[in-house]
């Protein structure tokens, strides 16, 4: 089960805090799927990627209380929390860089903190997408809910394509091999659009 974190509504579309939503939308396209189930607090879809059936989800609660909807669907579909991967933004890593982890703390991300608490443990995989900044803004909350500029959007579009490839790598090769391939500086990561770039491409 792949969960993209974000905030609901047009106000937040295309913002830095919503790249998790953007990522599961890109995976949905790759799996030729569409959102088929909706409740008050989530939308979900069943897709096939690399011959594997996956559940995709976007919580429609606000970011900081994402845990309830995620835990509800995990229980409904009888998943273990180790079968879930959360996709989210990260201000602490460079723009467009990916970071896969099998477990760990919330790293100060309130949405991930809510999910980990609701699922009852830190052994939940996560894929962070860098929206990083060179220097901290005076109001971080306002900054993360702002939109990317044109040059940043180009970088993020490439990152979203790599998210699809990273998800495929996890399915095909396991988390450790996927981490070794995608947890690299941006200039060394595989370029999903061109099929080039990256020392392991």
Secondary structure, DSSP 8 states (H G I E B T S, - for coil): -EEE----SGGGTTBGGGHHHHHHHHHHHHTT----EEETTEEEEEEEETTEEEEEEEE-S-GGGHHHHHHHHHHHTT--GGG-EEEEEETTS-TT-EEEESS---TT-HHHHHHHHHHTSS--EEEEEE---SS--S-HHHHHTSB--HHHHHHHHHHHHHHHHHHHHHHHH-HHHHHHHHSS-GGGS--TTTS--STT-
